[in-house]
């Protein structure tokens, strides 16, 4: 099932414990300013229930959202212009399940700030991360991490950086209860920019260890996962050429709890592509959302988004490209409670103009959504990254102020159903020499599970015209019928 909401630029999405989904981002056609933050709630089928746009009269973006887990309330972070002596401040706020802003605070100093991610602490507190160019930092832009209480008061704030731009893109809590912040470093490392991974103590924000991972060209981290064994999985991009002539490829690093590299891989396409998001696979492994620029496209006029499934050691299992002939950018993906994946994309394919829409796609565990998708092939390269110990200049600072925004409920945004009805397919079960086999579900949406088939059997599937659809010489547990 696929839905398109006009006119929205997607920042983040979350499944609600009360059913359905909540998305945040910004709109370029809002009533309060140049860009207004937006919040939207849908039911479990992606049908819009309500929307809220909010702003201060300048540029306002909502970037990330989480649920508080108990009362159908949500916390958001982002950035806004017009509060301080310079351009932008980081935002942190709380909304209820109807989109009403309960409170909102702006954070920063005499420079520019933005928050990219929020994660909950263990005592009702929260951790915010992003970047800052204020004078309490070391360089142009520095990593900026804060611990705040349940109403946004600062418990501690930390900047760490060098003389150039160094930015945190995301963070997570590890199995020991420490923070892992990832992004890129330009001040130190092996190349123009390197992936940065920093472990911080949650009690004080002190740095436990910090490393850069890179090549002679640019490498960036975008998103991460942590697991119960203390491992850290980092997704991003690498601009190493490897003779292909490409500008960048999807990068995936698997680190232990001390920052040592367990394995690292690049996933290559026929054109430039990079990772934007990562989540745990429903059946194990990892699922990445990537975006790539079509060769020959003018000003990114054709950018496609793909979902990539790999196993626990990075071996590619399958990949699907979603969308159409326009721009499909910044894919965010989450696993859902009904064992499917929900991907949100900023898209211009289904618009009447060049503005991006919020494009929501629901798919099964093999990436099957029903329409506007094609199978994709990525190459895999085992690679090594130069690891460098980082010695940051650290600082503290920043203040927060309460702020009031104009909110407009039930904004008039079009909800298009792109794939309302998905045609089910079925297989005729003819008698066989061997008993004890079955196909389930039948009919299905194109994914069947074959039970009771041994390695001695060969399975052929044909359509009604006798055309071969699939041939399995050593049957697997699942097969997709196109």
C-alpha positions in Angstrom: 0.0 0.0 0.0 1.3 3.4 -0.9 0.0 6.9 0.0 1.1 10.4 -1.0 0.4 13.5 1.2 0.9 16.9 -0.5 2.8 19.2 0.2 5.2 17.8 2.8 8.9 17.2 3.3 9.4 14.2 5.6 11.7 14.4 8.6 10.8 11.3 10.7 8.1 8.9 11.5 7.0 6.7 14.4 4.3 4.1 15.1 1.8 5.1 17.7 0.9 2.8 20.6 -2.7 3.9 20.0 -2.7 2.7 16.4 -1.5 4.3 13.2 1.5 6.5 12.6 2.8 9.9 13.3 5.1 11.8 10.9 6.9 15.1 11.3 8.8 17.3 8.8 8.2 20.7 7.2 6.2 22.3 4.4 7.2 25.0 1.9 3.7 26.3 1.7 2.8 26.9 5.3 0.7 29.8 6.6 3.2 31.0 9.3 6.5 31.4 7.3 8.8 30.4 4.5 9.0 26.8 5.9 6.7 25.6 8.6 7.0 22.6 10.8 4.2 20.0 10.3 2.8 17.1 12.2 0.5 14.5 10.7 -1.3 11.4 12.0 -2.5 8.6 9.8 -4.4 5.4 10.5 -2.8 2.0 10.1 -3.6 2.1 6.3 -1.9 5.5 5.8 -5.2 7.5 5.6 -4.7 11.0 6.9 -6.5 11.7 10.2 -5.3 15.2 10.9 -2.5 17.6 10.2 -1.0 20.5 12.1 1.4 23.2 10.7 3.4 25.4 13.1 5.9 28.2 12.8 7.3 31.5 13.9 7.3 33.4 10.6 10.7 32.2 9.3 12.2 28.8 8.6 11.0 26.1 11.0 11.7 22.4 10.6 10.7 19.4 12.7 13.4 16.7 12.2 12.8 13.8 14.6 10.0 12.4 16.7 9.6 9.8 19.5 6.6 8.7 21.5 6.7 8.9 25.3 5.4 5.4 25.5 2.6 5.8 28.0 0.2 8.7 27.3 0.0 9.1 23.5 2.3 12.1 23.8 5.3 12.8 21.6 8.6 14.7 21.7 10.0 16.5 18.7 13.3 18.2 17.8 14.4 20.3 14.9 15.5 23.9 14.2 14.0 27.3 13.9 15.0 30.8 12.8 14.2 34.0 14.5 14.8 33.5 18.2 18.4 34.5 18.8 21.1 37.0 17.7 22.0 34.8 14.6 20.1 32.5 12.3 18.9 29.3 13.9 18.3 27.6 17.2 17.7 24.0 18.1 14.2 23.1 19.0 12.8 20.6 21.6 9.1 20.3 22.3 6.2 18.1 23.5 2.9 17.5 21.6 -0.2 15.5 22.5 -1.9 12.8 20.4 -4.0 15.4 18.6 -1.0 17.5 17.5 -1.4 20.3 20.0 2.0 21.7 21.1 2.1 21.5 24.9 5.4 23.3 25.2 8.4 24.2 23.0 11.8 25.5 23.8 14.7 26.9 21.7 18.3 26.2 22.5 21.5 27.9 21.4 24.0 30.7 21.8 25.4 33.4 19.6 25.7 31.1 16.5 23.5 28.6 14.7 22.2 25.4 16.3 20.1 22.5 15.0 19.0 19.2 16.6 18.9 16.0 14.5 17.9 13.3 17.0 16.2 12.7 20.3 16.4 9.6 22.5 14.9 8.9 25.9 16.9 8.4 29.0 16.2 6.1 31.9 14.8 8.6 34.4 12.3 10.6 32.4 15.1 12.7 30.9 16.2 13.0 27.2 19.3 13.4 25.1 19.4 15.7 22.2 22.1 15.9 19.5 23.0 18.1 16.6 25.6 20.8 15.9 26.4 24.3 17.0 28.5 27.2 15.6 28.3 29.3 18.8 31.4 30.8 20.5 31.3 28.1 23.3 32.5 25.6 20.7 35.9 25.1 19.1 35.4 25.6 15.4 33.0 26.5 12.6 30.5 23.8 13.6 30.9 21.5 16.5 29.1 18.4 17.8 26.4 19.5 20.2 24.9 17.0 22.7 22.5 17.9 25.6 20.9 16.1 28.5 17.6 17.7 29.5 14.8 16.9 32.0 11.2 16.1 31.2 10.3 19.7 30.6 13.4 20.7 28.7 15.6 22.2 31.4 19.3 21.6 30.7 21.1 19.1 32.9 24.3 19.3 31.0 25.5 20.4 27.5 28.6 19.4 25.6 30.3 20.6 22.5 33.3 18.8 21.0 35.1 19.6 17.8 38.1 21.0 16.0 38.9 24.0 13.8 36.6 22.9 10.9 33.0 21.6 10.6 32.3 18.6 12.8 28.7 17.5 13.1 26.7 14.9 14.9 23.9 13.3 12.8 22.4 10.8 15.2 22.9 8.9 18.5 21.7 5.8 20.4 22.2 4.3 23.8 24.3 1.2 24.0 23.9 -1.9 26.2 25.9 -0.3 29.0 23.7 2.8 29.1 26.2 5.1 27.5 25.6 7.4 24.5 27.0 6.6 21.0 27.0 9.7 18.8 27.8 9.4 15.1 28.4 11.9 12.3 31.4 13.3 10.5 34.6 15.0 11.3 36.5 17.3 9.1 39.1 18.6 11.6 41.0 15.3 11.9 41.2 11.9 10.2 42.3 10.2 7.0 40.4 12.2 4.4 38.4 15.3 3.5 35.7 14.1 6.0 35.6 10.9 8.1 32.9 9.0 9.9 33.0 9.9 13.6 31.8 7.6 16.4 32.0 8.9 20.0 31.0 7.3 23.2 29.9 9.6 26.0 29.0 9.0 29.7 25.3 9.7 30.2 25.8 11.1 33.8 28.1 13.9 32.8 28.6 13.9 29.0 32.3 13.1 29.4 33.9 11.4 26.4 34.8 7.8 27.0 36.4 7.2 23.5 36.1 8.8 20.1 37.3 7.6 16.7 37.3 8.6 13.0 36.9 6.0 10.2 37.8 7.0 6.7 39.5 6.9 3.4 41.4 9.6 1.5 38.0 11.0 0.3 34.8 11.9 2.1 33.0 9.4 4.4 30.0 10.3 6.5 27.7 8.5 9.0 24.0 9.1 8.9 22.3 6.6 11.2 23.2 3.8 13.7 21.9 0.8 15.7 23.2 -0.8 18.9 22.6 -4.3 20.1 22.5 -6.3 23.4 26.1 -7.4 22.8 27.4 -3.9 22.8 28.0 -3.8 19.0 27.4 -0.6 17.0 26.2 -0.7 13.4 26.8 2.6 11.4 25.2 3.4 8.1 26.4 6.2 5.8 28.3 7.0 2.7 31.8 6.7 1.3 33.2 8.7 -1.7 35.9 6.1 -2.5 36.1 5.5 -6.3 37.4 1.9 -6.5 37.7 2.5 -10.3 34.0 2.9 -10.9 34.0 6.6 -11.4 31.2 7.1 -8.8 31.1 9.9 -6.3 29.8 7.9 -3.4 28.5 4.5 -2.3 26.5 3.1 0.7 28.7 2.4 3.6 28.0 0.0 6.5 30.4 -0.5 9.5 30.0 -3.1 12.3 31.9 -2.1 15.4 32.4 -3.7 18.8 31.7 -1.8 22.1 35.3 -0.5 22.1 35.1 1.0 18.6 37.1 -1.8 16.9 35.8 -2.7 13.4 34.3 -6.2 13.1 33.6 -5.8 9.4 32.9 -3.0 6.9 31.2 -3.1 3.5 30.3 -0.8 0.6 27.2 -1.3 -1.6 27.6 0.0 -5.1 25.1 0.9 -7.8 25.4 2.0 -11.4 25.3 5.5 -10.1 26.0 7.5 -6.9 24.1 6.2 -3.9 24.2 6.7 -0.1 22.5 5.4 3.0 20.0 7.6 4.8 18.5 5.3 7.4 18.9 1.9 9.0 16.7 -0.4 11.1 16.8 -3.9 12.5 15.4 -6.5 10.1 12.2 -8.2 11.1 13.8 -11.6 10.4 17.3 -10.6 11.5 20.0 -8.6 9.8 19.6 -5.0 8.8 17.5 -2.9 6.5 18.8 0.3 5.0 17.1 3.1 3.2 19.3 4.6 0.4 19.0 7.4 -2.2 20.9 7.7 -5.4 21.2 10.2 -8.3 20.5 8.8 -11.7 23.4 9.2 -14.1 22.9 12.3 -16.3 20.2 13.8 -14.2 20.3 17.6 -14.1 20.3 19.2 -10.6 19.2 15.9 -9.0 16.1 16.0 -11.2 15.8 12.2 -10.9 16.8 10.8 -7.6 15.5 7.4 -6.5 15.2 5.7 -3.1 15.8 2.1 -2.4 15.4 -0.3 0.5 18.3 -2.7 1.0 18.2 -5.9 3.1 21.4 -7.5 4.4 22.1 -10.3 6.8 23.9 -10.0 10.1 27.4 -10.0 8.4 26.4 -7.6 5.7 25.7 -10.0 2.8 23.1 -8.6 0.5 19.8 -10.5 0.5 17.4 -8.3 -1.6 16.8 -4.7 -2.7 13.8 -2.8 -4.1 13.6 0.7 -5.6 10.4 2.7 -4.9 8.8 5.6 -6.7 8.8 7.0 -10.2 10.4 9.4 -12.6 10.9 12.3 -10.2 12.8 12.8 -7.0 12.6 10.2 -4.2 14.9 11.4 -1.4 15.8 10.9 2.3 14.0 7.6 2.9 13.2 6.8 6.6 12.2 3.2 7.5 10.8 1.5 10.6 9.6 -2.0 11.4 5.9 -2.1 12.5 4.0 -4.1 15.0 2.3 -6.2 12.2 5.6 -7.5 10.9 5.9 -5.1 7.9 8.1 -2.2 7.1 6.9 1.4 6.7 9.0 3.7 4.6 8.6 7.5 4.4 10.1 9.4 1.4 10.2 13.0 0.2 8.9 12.7 -3.4 8.1 14.9 -6.3 7.1 12.0 -8.7 3.4 12.2 -7.9 3.0 16.0 -7.7 1.8 18.5 -10.2 4.7 20.8 -9.4 8.3 20.5 -8.2 7.5 20.5 -4.5 8.1 17.3 -2.6 5.4 15.3 -1.0 5.4 12.9 1.9 5.3 9.5 0.2 4.4 6.5 2.6 5.0 2.9 1.5 3.9 -0.2 3.5 5.8 -3.4 2.5 6.2 -7.0 3.6 9.4 -8.6 4.8 10.6 -9.1 1.2 10.1 -5.5 0.3 6.8 -6.2 -1.7 4.4 -3.2 -1.5 2.2 -3.8 -4.6 3.1 -1.1 -7.0 5.6 1.6 -8.0 8.6 -0.6 -7.1 11.1 -2.7 -9.0 13.7 -5.2 -7.9 17.2 -3.8 -7.5 20.7 -5.2 -7.6 23.6 -3.7 -5.6 27.3 -4.8 -5.8 29.2 -5.4 -2.5 32.8 -4.5 -1.7 34.6 -5.6 1.4 36.7 -2.6 2.4 38.8 -1.3 5.3 38.6 2.1 6.9 41.6 3.9 8.5 40.8 4.3 12.2 42.1 7.5 13.9 41.8 8.4 17.6 40.1 11.8 18.0 41.2 14.4 20.5 38.5 16.9 20.6 38.4 20.4 22.1 35.4 20.3 24.5 33.2 23.0 25.9 29.9 23.7 27.6 27.4 26.4 27.1 24.1 27.3 25.6 20.8 28.5 27.1 17.1 27.7 26.4 14.1 29.9 26.2 10.4 29.0 26.0 8.7 30.0 22.8 5.2 30.2 21.4 4.3 29.1 17.9 1.3 29.7 15.7 -0.5 26.4 15.1 -3.1 25.7 12.5 -5.1 22.4 12.8 -6.5 20.4 9.9 -4.5 22.1 7.2 -5.7 21.5 3.7 -3.3 19.0 2.3 -4.3 16.5 -0.4 -4.1 12.7 0.5 -3.6 10.6 -2.6 -4.1 6.8 -2.6 -1.5 5.4 -5.0 -2.2 1.7 -4.4 -5.6 1.3 -2.9 -6.3 -2.2 -4.2 -3.5 -4.8 -4.5 -4.3 -7.7 -6.7 -3.9 -11.0 -5.0 -2.3 -14.0 -6.9 -2.8 -17.7 -6.3 -1.2 -21.0 -7.3 -3.2 -24.0 -8.4 -2.2 -26.9 -6.2 -2.1 -30.0 -8.4 -1.6 -33.5 -7.1 2.0 -34.6 -6.8 3.7 -37.9 -6.4 5.0 -36.8 -3.0 2.5 -35.9 -0.3 3.0 -33.5 2.6 3.7 -30.2 0.9 1.7 -27.0 0.9 1.7 -23.4 -0.2 0.7 -20.7 2.2 -0.9 -18.2 2.1 -2.8 -18.9 -1.1 -4.0 -16.6 -2.5 -1.3 -14.0 -1.4 0.1 -10.7 -2.5 2.8 -12.4 -4.4 4.9 -14.0 -1.6 4.3 -17.7 -0.9 5.8 -20.0 1.7 6.5 -23.5 0.4 6.4 -26.2 3.1 7.5 -29.8 2.8 9.8 -29.2 -0.2 13.2 -30.9 0.1 16.5 -30.3 -1.7 15.7 -33.2 -3.9 12.8 -31.4 -5.5 12.9 -28.7 -8.2 10.1 -26.2 -8.2 8.9 -24.4 -11.3 6.2 -21.7 -11.3 4.4 -20.6 -14.5 1.7 -18.1 -15.1 -1.6 -18.9 -16.9 0.1 -18.3 -20.3 2.9 -20.8 -19.5 5.5 -18.1 -18.9 8.1 -19.1 -16.3 8.0 -16.9 -13.2 10.5 -18.6 -10.9 12.7 -21.7 -10.8 14.1 -23.0 -7.5 16.6 -25.8 -7.7 17.3 -25.8 -3.9 14.1 -24.3 -2.5 14.3 -21.6 0.2 11.6 -20.9 2.7 10.1 -18.0 0.8 9.9 -17.0 -2.8 8.5 -13.9 -4.5 6.3 -14.3 -7.6 6.6 -11.2 -9.7 
